[in-house]
Amino acid sequence: MTVQFAFDNLYAQLPERFYARLAPTPVAGPRLIRVNKGLAETLGLDPDALAGPDGVAILSGNQPAEGAASIALAYAGHQFGNFVPQLGDGRAILLGEVVGRDGLRRDIQLKGAGPTPFSRRGDGRAALGPVLREYLVSEAMAALGVPTTRALAAVTTGEAVMREGLMPGGILTRVASSHMRVGTFQYFAARNDTDGIRLLADHAIARHYPDAATAADPYRAFLAGVVARQAELIARWLLIGFIHGVMNTDNMSISGETIDYGPCAFMDEYDPATVFSSIDRDARYAYGNQPNIGLWNLTRLAETLLPLLDPDESAAIEIARGVLGTFGPRFQALYVDGLRRKIGLAVDRDGDADLTLDLLKLMAANNADFTLTFRKLADGTARDLFIDVAAFDAWHDHWQRRLAFESASPEARRTAMRAVNPAFIPRNHRVEAALNAAIERRDFEPFDTLMTILSRPFDDQPEYAEYMLPPEESERVRQTFCGT
């Protein structure tokens, strides 16, 4: 069965300095782990053909796809605050772009497809564990309603890669609205290539912010659009307890999608200082610091756009400051509104922000599980999660008095709360167990089970009730790893 990708490649039409042209490096013995049937169909692809021999050959890089561009993108980036003028796709190759049945344009990229000119002495490969982690978490984020890259397929390579030791290799087929990053703009700014910045900004506007093209100041409108989307994205992260773990500027997408699931994790008990990433030794990317880092990264983007905002640098800086100043209020409004909805408040009233923040403080003081607290609050069973029961009862009484001003019935409110408070998240100990089974025993059943559960995060799924629970002390995951 022939695999037909209807490629319509625009990024590859930009000048050659934007990327390197090369084909994926073939692997020894590719085997399919999973094809995302629903996503394949959205992209206009035949999932059965993708799962067949020709499809697996393309997904592993062993066979070129007709019409593919096969490019590795150039970009720079601040990594933990330190600027690196050249990074780029060191182990990923963009096959091309397709316009799906929904009319949206998306990139299709092989991650782990072999060395590129940007590999910096790396092997260009991916270990199986990070491939499966990104597949699981990105698809879970999509089901949770968070803008994200998606996973189209995963394959094993039949080859080992050397990380902490020898590990089985894998390749992820990643789908994204695009792979333009803050670091992509920084790449050209570091070379004083204003023409490159302009070409990239025009491309990003055409692809992601078409309304900016007709604005009085298109580049200001473009920056404002990116700021607004990032404020919304990071608010969504915090509302589900997600910690990206490595918010470098090369990991911030211009489209407003979550990208690059390396040492990412979800909080169990609520604590704004939570860090899982083994490489985040100074807690730069802690859960509660993500809004600050988002603004810091956006400031780096604004710096690259200064030549486009105004010929006079002082005037350009004032324009950029004005736009960046909208991030904080927008983030705060979205975050507080999200918290209000999580506790069943549909009408905005004075004191709501304090009420939600008081609950978070109470959760932190009692080591209460973030996800379960909100879910059980909807069901009237959250009290048993708190050590200081009297303090919870006092807050609960305040909440009940506030609910008296809401017009929704208790049942309607419960339904609304359950629609925004998931029962299931990719709990770290469950993810690690699924990865270990796949890596150590080539047993993908736990991975498949977890995928099934996470595809319906807001449903009760009583047959999987144990997957709702936080880890026992012996199961606790204290660190996550990048895997590169």
C-alpha positions as CSV (number, residue, x, y, z in Angstrom):
1,M,0.0,0.0,0.0
2,T,1.5,3.3,-1.1
3,V,1.9,6.2,1.3
4,Q,0.9,9.5,-0.2
5,F,2.0,12.7,1.5
6,A,0.6,15.8,-0.2
7,F,3.6,17.9,0.6
8,D,3.3,21.7,0.0
9,N,6.6,23.0,1.3
10,L,7.1,26.7,1.9
11,Y,9.9,27.0,4.5
12,A,12.2,25.1,2.1
13,Q,11.7,28.0,-0.4
14,L,13.4,30.4,2.0
15,P,17.1,31.1,1.3
16,E,19.6,28.3,1.9
17,R,21.0,29.9,5.0
18,F,17.8,29.1,6.8
19,Y,18.5,25.4,6.8
20,A,20.6,22.5,5.6
21,R,19.4,20.1,3.0
22,L,20.0,16.4,3.7
23,A,18.3,13.1,3.9
24,P,17.6,11.0,7.0
25,T,20.2,8.4,7.8
26,P,18.8,4.9,7.4
27,V,18.6,2.5,10.4
28,A,19.2,-1.2,10.6
29,G,15.9,-2.7,11.6
30,P,12.9,-0.4,12.0
31,R,9.7,-1.7,13.6
32,L,6.5,0.2,14.2
33,I,5.4,0.9,17.7
34,R,2.3,3.0,17.1
35,V,0.6,5.2,14.4
36,N,-1.7,7.9,15.5
37,K,-4.7,7.0,13.4
38,G,-6.9,10.0,14.2
39,L,-4.1,12.5,13.5
40,A,-3.1,10.7,10.3
41,E,-6.6,11.0,9.0
42,T,-6.7,14.7,9.9
43,L,-3.5,15.1,7.8
44,G,-5.1,13.4,4.9
45,L,-2.9,10.3,5.3
46,D,-4.0,6.6,5.2
47,P,-3.1,5.2,8.7
48,D,-3.1,1.6,7.4
49,A,-0.6,2.6,4.7
50,L,1.6,4.4,7.3
51,A,1.6,1.2,9.3
52,G,2.6,-0.9,6.3
53,P,6.2,-1.7,5.1
54,D,6.5,1.4,2.9
55,G,5.1,3.6,5.7
56,V,7.5,2.3,8.3
57,A,10.4,2.8,5.8
58,I,9.5,6.4,5.5
59,L,8.9,6.9,9.2
60,S,12.3,5.5,10.0
61,G,14.1,7.5,7.3
62,N,15.0,4.4,5.3
63,Q,12.9,5.5,2.3
64,P,12.4,9.0,1.0
65,A,8.8,10.3,0.9
66,E,7.8,11.6,-2.5
67,G,7.8,15.4,-2.5
68,A,9.7,15.7,0.8
69,A,11.9,18.7,1.5
70,S,14.3,17.0,3.9
71,I,15.8,19.9,5.7
72,A,17.4,20.6,9.2
73,L,16.5,24.0,10.4
74,A,19.0,26.6,11.7
75,Y,18.4,28.3,15.0
76,A,20.3,29.7,18.0
77,G,19.1,30.0,21.6
78,H,19.6,30.9,25.2
79,Q,20.1,27.7,27.1
80,F,19.6,28.3,30.9
81,G,20.3,31.9,30.3
82,N,23.5,31.4,28.3
83,F,23.4,32.4,24.6
84,V,24.6,29.9,22.0
85,P,24.7,31.5,18.5
86,Q,24.3,28.2,16.6
87,L,22.2,25.3,17.7
88,G,19.8,24.0,15.0
89,D,18.1,20.6,14.4
90,G,20.9,18.3,15.5
91,R,18.8,15.1,15.3
92,A,15.6,16.2,13.5
93,I,14.8,16.4,9.8
94,L,11.8,18.2,8.5
95,L,10.3,16.1,5.8
96,G,7.9,18.8,4.7
97,E,4.6,20.5,5.2
98,V,1.1,19.2,4.5
99,V,-2.3,21.0,4.5
100,G,-4.7,18.7,6.4
101,R,-8.4,18.0,5.8
102,D,-9.1,20.8,8.3
103,G,-7.3,23.3,6.1
104,L,-4.4,23.8,8.5
105,R,-0.8,23.7,7.5
106,R,1.5,21.5,9.6
107,D,5.2,20.3,9.6
108,I,6.0,16.7,9.5
109,Q,9.4,16.0,11.1
110,L,11.4,12.9,12.0
111,K,13.1,13.3,15.4
112,G,16.1,11.0,15.8
113,A,16.7,10.7,12.1
114,G,20.5,11.0,12.2
115,P,23.3,13.6,12.3
116,T,23.0,16.9,10.6
117,P,25.4,19.9,10.2
118,F,23.9,21.2,13.5
119,S,24.6,18.0,15.6
120,R,27.7,19.4,17.3
121,R,29.4,16.0,17.6
122,G,26.2,14.3,18.6
123,D,25.0,11.1,17.0
124,G,21.7,12.6,15.7
125,R,19.7,9.8,17.2
126,A,17.1,9.5,19.9
127,A,16.8,6.9,22.6
128,L,13.5,5.0,22.8
129,G,12.6,6.4,26.2
130,P,12.4,10.1,25.2
131,V,10.6,9.2,22.0
132,L,7.9,7.4,24.0
133,R,7.8,10.1,26.6
134,E,7.2,12.8,24.0
135,Y,4.5,10.7,22.3
136,L,2.7,10.1,25.6
137,V,2.9,13.6,27.0
138,S,2.2,15.5,23.8
139,E,-0.9,13.4,23.0
140,A,-2.0,13.8,26.6
141,M,-1.6,17.6,26.3
142,A,-3.7,17.6,23.2
143,A,-6.4,15.7,24.9
144,L,-6.3,18.2,27.8
145,G,-6.9,21.0,25.3
146,V,-3.4,22.5,25.5
147,P,-1.8,23.8,22.3
148,T,1.0,21.3,21.5
149,T,3.0,19.6,18.9
150,R,1.6,16.1,18.1
151,A,2.9,12.6,17.7
152,L,2.1,10.9,14.4
153,A,4.1,7.8,14.9
154,A,7.0,6.1,16.8
155,V,9.3,3.4,15.6
156,T,12.2,1.5,17.0
157,T,15.4,1.5,14.9
158,G,17.0,-1.8,15.7
159,E,20.1,0.1,16.8
160,A,21.5,1.1,20.1
161,V,22.4,4.6,21.1
162,M,24.9,5.5,23.8
163,R,23.6,7.8,26.6
164,E,24.2,6.8,30.2
165,G,24.7,3.4,28.7
166,L,23.5,1.5,25.6
167,M,19.8,2.1,25.0
168,P,17.5,1.1,22.2
169,G,17.0,3.7,19.6
170,G,13.7,5.2,18.4
171,I,12.4,7.8,16.0
172,L,9.4,10.0,16.6
173,T,7.4,11.5,13.8
174,R,6.4,14.9,15.2
175,V,3.7,17.2,13.8
176,A,3.8,20.9,14.5
177,S,2.1,24.0,13.2
178,S,5.7,25.0,12.4
179,H,9.1,24.6,13.9
180,M,10.0,28.4,14.0
181,R,11.2,29.3,17.5
182,V,12.4,32.4,19.3
183,G,15.9,30.9,18.7
184,T,15.3,31.0,15.0
185,F,15.0,34.8,15.1
186,Q,18.0,34.9,17.4
187,Y,20.1,33.0,14.8
188,F,19.8,35.8,12.3
189,A,20.0,38.6,14.9
190,A,23.4,37.1,16.1
191,R,24.6,37.5,12.5
192,N,23.3,41.0,12.1
193,D,21.2,39.6,9.3
194,T,18.2,42.0,9.3
195,D,17.1,40.8,5.9
196,G,16.9,37.3,7.3
197,I,14.9,38.5,10.3
198,R,12.5,40.3,8.0
199,L,12.1,37.2,5.8
200,L,11.5,35.0,8.8
201,A,9.0,37.4,10.3
202,D,7.1,37.7,7.1
203,H,7.0,34.0,6.8
204,A,5.7,33.6,10.4
205,I,3.1,36.3,9.9
206,A,1.8,34.6,6.7
207,R,1.7,31.2,8.4
208,H,0.5,32.0,11.9
209,Y,-0.6,35.7,12.2
210,P,-2.2,36.7,8.9
211,D,-4.2,39.5,10.5
212,A,-0.9,41.2,11.4
213,A,-0.1,41.6,7.7
214,T,-2.9,44.2,7.3
215,A,-2.1,46.0,10.6
216,A,-0.8,49.5,10.6
217,D,2.5,48.1,12.0
218,P,2.7,44.4,11.0
219,Y,5.8,43.6,13.0
220,R,4.4,45.2,16.2
221,A,1.2,43.2,15.6
222,F,3.2,40.0,15.1
223,L,5.1,40.5,18.4
224,A,1.8,41.2,20.1
225,G,0.3,38.0,18.7
226,V,3.2,35.9,19.9
227,V,3.0,37.5,23.4
228,A,-0.7,36.9,23.6
229,R,-0.4,33.2,22.6
230,Q,2.5,32.6,25.0
231,A,0.6,34.2,27.9
232,E,-2.4,31.8,27.2
233,L,-0.1,28.8,26.8
234,I,1.7,29.2,30.0
235,A,-1.5,29.9,31.9
236,R,-2.8,26.6,30.6
237,W,0.3,24.8,31.7
238,L,-0.1,26.1,35.3
239,L,-3.8,25.2,35.4
240,I,-2.9,21.5,34.8
241,G,0.3,21.4,36.9
242,F,2.6,21.0,33.9
243,I,6.3,21.8,34.2
244,H,8.1,22.1,30.9
245,G,11.5,21.7,32.5
246,V,13.7,23.3,29.8
247,M,12.2,26.6,28.7
248,N,15.2,27.7,26.6
249,T,14.5,30.2,23.8
250,D,15.1,27.5,21.3
251,N,12.2,25.6,22.9
252,M,9.6,28.4,22.6
253,S,7.6,28.1,19.5
254,I,6.5,31.2,17.6
255,S,3.1,29.5,16.9
256,G,2.2,29.3,20.6
257,E,2.4,25.5,20.9
258,T,4.2,23.5,23.5
259,I,7.3,22.0,21.9
260,D,10.2,19.8,22.9
261,Y,9.1,17.5,25.7
262,G,12.4,16.7,27.3
263,P,12.5,16.6,31.1
264,C,8.9,17.6,31.4
265,A,6.7,16.5,34.3
266,F,3.4,17.0,36.1
267,M,3.2,18.0,39.7
268,D,1.8,15.6,42.2
269,E,1.4,17.7,45.5
270,Y,1.2,21.4,44.9
271,D,4.3,23.4,45.4
272,P,5.2,26.4,43.1
273,A,9.0,25.6,43.6
274,T,8.6,22.1,42.1
275,V,11.5,21.1,39.7
276,F,12.0,17.7,38.1
277,S,14.6,18.4,35.4
278,S,17.9,16.9,36.3
279,I,19.7,19.8,34.4
280,D,17.7,22.6,36.0
281,R,20.0,22.8,39.1
282,D,19.1,26.4,39.9
283,A,15.4,26.0,39.5
284,R,15.3,28.5,36.7
285,Y,12.4,26.6,35.1
286,A,10.4,25.7,38.3
287,Y,6.7,25.4,38.0
288,G,5.9,28.8,39.5
289,N,8.7,30.6,37.6
290,Q,7.4,29.7,34.1
291,P,5.5,32.9,33.6
292,N,8.6,34.9,34.4
293,I,10.7,32.9,32.0
294,G,8.0,33.2,29.3
295,L,8.3,37.0,29.5
296,W,12.1,36.7,29.6
297,N,12.1,34.7,26.4
298,L,9.6,37.0,24.7
299,T,11.9,39.9,25.6
300,R,14.7,38.1,23.7
301,L,12.3,37.8,20.7
302,A,11.5,41.5,20.9
303,E,15.2,42.4,20.8
304,T,15.6,40.6,17.5
305,L,12.7,42.5,16.0
306,L,13.9,46.0,17.0
307,P,15.2,46.8,13.5
308,L,11.8,46.0,12.1
309,L,9.8,47.9,14.7
310,D,11.4,51.3,14.0
311,P,14.5,52.7,12.4
312,D,15.2,54.6,15.5
313,E,16.4,52.2,18.2
314,S,15.0,54.2,21.1
315,A,11.6,54.4,19.5
316,A,11.8,50.6,18.7
317,I,12.6,49.8,22.3
318,E,9.6,51.8,23.5
319,I,7.3,49.9,21.1
320,A,8.7,46.6,22.3
321,R,8.3,47.6,25.9
322,G,4.7,48.5,25.3
323,V,3.9,45.2,23.8
324,L,5.8,43.2,26.4
325,G,3.9,45.0,29.1
326,T,0.7,43.3,28.0
327,F,2.1,39.8,28.9
328,G,1.7,40.1,32.7
329,P,-1.9,41.4,32.7
330,R,-3.0,38.9,30.0
331,F,-1.4,36.0,31.8
332,Q,-2.8,36.9,35.2
333,A,-6.3,37.4,33.8
334,L,-6.3,34.1,32.0
335,Y,-4.7,32.2,35.0
336,V,-7.1,33.6,37.5
337,D,-10.1,33.0,35.2
338,G,-8.9,29.4,34.8
339,L,-8.6,29.0,38.6
340,R,-12.1,30.4,39.0
341,R,-13.5,27.9,36.6
342,K,-11.7,25.1,38.3
343,I,-13.6,25.8,41.5
344,G,-16.9,26.3,39.7
345,L,-17.2,30.1,39.5
346,A,-18.7,31.3,36.3
347,V,-19.3,35.0,37.3
348,D,-16.4,37.3,38.1
349,R,-16.7,38.9,41.6
350,D,-14.4,40.8,43.8
351,G,-12.4,38.5,46.0
352,D,-12.4,35.5,43.6
353,A,-8.6,35.7,43.0
354,D,-8.0,35.7,46.8
355,L,-10.3,32.7,47.2
356,T,-8.5,30.6,44.6
357,L,-5.1,31.7,45.8
358,D,-6.0,30.8,49.4
359,L,-6.9,27.3,48.2
360,L,-3.5,27.0,46.5
361,K,-1.7,28.1,49.7
362,L,-3.8,25.6,51.7
363,M,-2.8,22.9,49.3
364,A,0.9,23.8,49.5
365,A,0.8,23.7,53.3
366,N,-0.9,20.3,53.4
367,N,1.0,18.6,50.5
368,A,-2.3,18.1,48.8
369,D,-2.2,16.6,45.3
370,F,-2.9,19.3,42.7
371,T,-4.9,17.3,40.2
372,L,-6.9,15.3,42.8
373,T,-7.8,18.3,44.9
374,F,-9.7,20.1,42.1
375,R,-11.3,16.9,40.8
376,K,-12.4,15.8,44.3
377,L,-13.6,19.4,45.0
378,A,-16.1,18.9,42.2
379,D,-17.3,15.6,43.7
380,G,-17.4,16.9,47.3
381,T,-14.6,14.6,48.5
382,A,-11.5,16.9,48.7
383,R,-11.5,17.1,52.5
384,D,-9.7,13.8,52.9
385,L,-6.6,15.2,51.1
386,F,-5.9,17.8,53.8
387,I,-4.0,17.2,57.0
388,D,-5.3,20.5,58.5
389,V,-9.0,19.6,58.2
390,A,-10.1,22.7,60.1
391,A,-8.3,25.0,57.7
392,F,-9.9,23.3,54.8
393,D,-13.3,23.4,56.4
394,A,-12.9,27.2,56.9
395,W,-11.9,27.7,53.3
396,H,-14.8,25.4,52.1
397,D,-17.3,27.4,54.1
398,H,-16.0,30.6,52.4
399,W,-16.3,28.9,49.0
400,Q,-19.9,27.7,49.7
401,R,-20.9,31.3,50.6
402,R,-19.4,32.5,47.3
403,L,-21.2,29.8,45.4
404,A,-24.5,31.2,46.6
405,F,-24.0,34.0,44.1
406,E,-23.8,31.6,41.2
407,S,-26.9,30.8,39.2
408,A,-25.9,27.3,38.0
409,S,-27.4,24.3,39.8
410,P,-25.1,22.1,41.8
411,E,-25.2,19.4,39.2
412,A,-24.5,21.8,36.3
413,R,-21.6,23.3,38.4
414,R,-20.2,19.8,39.1
415,T,-20.4,19.0,35.3
416,A,-18.6,22.2,34.5
417,M,-15.9,21.6,37.0
418,R,-15.3,18.1,35.9
419,A,-14.9,19.4,32.3
420,V,-11.9,21.5,33.3
421,N,-10.4,19.4,36.0
422,P,-8.9,16.1,34.6
423,A,-9.1,12.9,36.4
424,F,-6.1,11.6,34.6
425,I,-2.7,13.2,33.8
426,P,0.6,11.6,32.7
427,R,1.7,11.0,36.3
428,N,5.4,10.7,36.3
429,H,5.6,7.3,38.0
430,R,3.1,5.8,35.5
431,V,5.1,7.3,32.6
432,E,8.4,5.9,33.9
433,A,6.8,2.5,34.4
434,A,5.6,2.4,30.8
435,L,9.0,3.5,29.5
436,N,10.9,1.0,31.6
437,A,8.7,-1.8,30.4
438,A,9.3,-0.8,26.8
439,I,13.1,-0.3,27.2
440,E,13.9,-3.3,29.4
441,R,11.4,-5.9,28.2
442,R,10.2,-4.5,24.8
443,D,6.8,-4.7,26.4
444,F,4.6,-1.9,24.9
445,E,1.4,-2.9,26.6
446,P,1.8,-0.4,29.6
447,F,2.5,2.3,27.0
448,D,-0.7,1.4,25.0
449,T,-2.8,1.3,28.2
450,L,-1.5,4.7,29.3
451,M,-2.3,6.1,25.8
452,T,-5.8,4.8,26.1
453,I,-6.4,6.3,29.5
454,L,-4.8,9.7,28.6
455,S,-7.0,10.0,25.5
456,R,-10.0,10.6,27.8
457,P,-8.6,12.6,30.7
458,F,-11.9,14.1,31.9
459,D,-13.8,10.8,32.0
460,D,-14.0,8.7,35.2
461,Q,-12.8,5.4,33.6
462,P,-13.5,3.3,36.8
463,E,-11.6,0.3,35.4
464,Y,-8.4,2.5,35.5
465,A,-9.1,4.2,38.8
466,E,-5.7,3.4,40.2
467,Y,-4.1,5.6,37.5
468,M,-5.7,8.6,39.1
469,L,-3.7,8.2,42.3
470,P,-0.5,9.9,43.2
471,P,2.6,7.8,43.7
472,E,3.4,5.9,46.8
473,E,6.7,7.0,48.4
474,S,8.5,4.1,46.8
475,E,7.1,5.0,43.3
476,R,7.9,8.7,43.5
477,V,9.9,10.2,40.5
478,R,12.2,12.9,41.7
479,Q,14.1,13.7,38.6
480,T,13.4,13.6,34.8
481,F,16.0,13.6,32.1
482,C,16.4,15.4,28.8
483,G,17.5,12.3,26.9
484,T,19.6,14.1,24.3
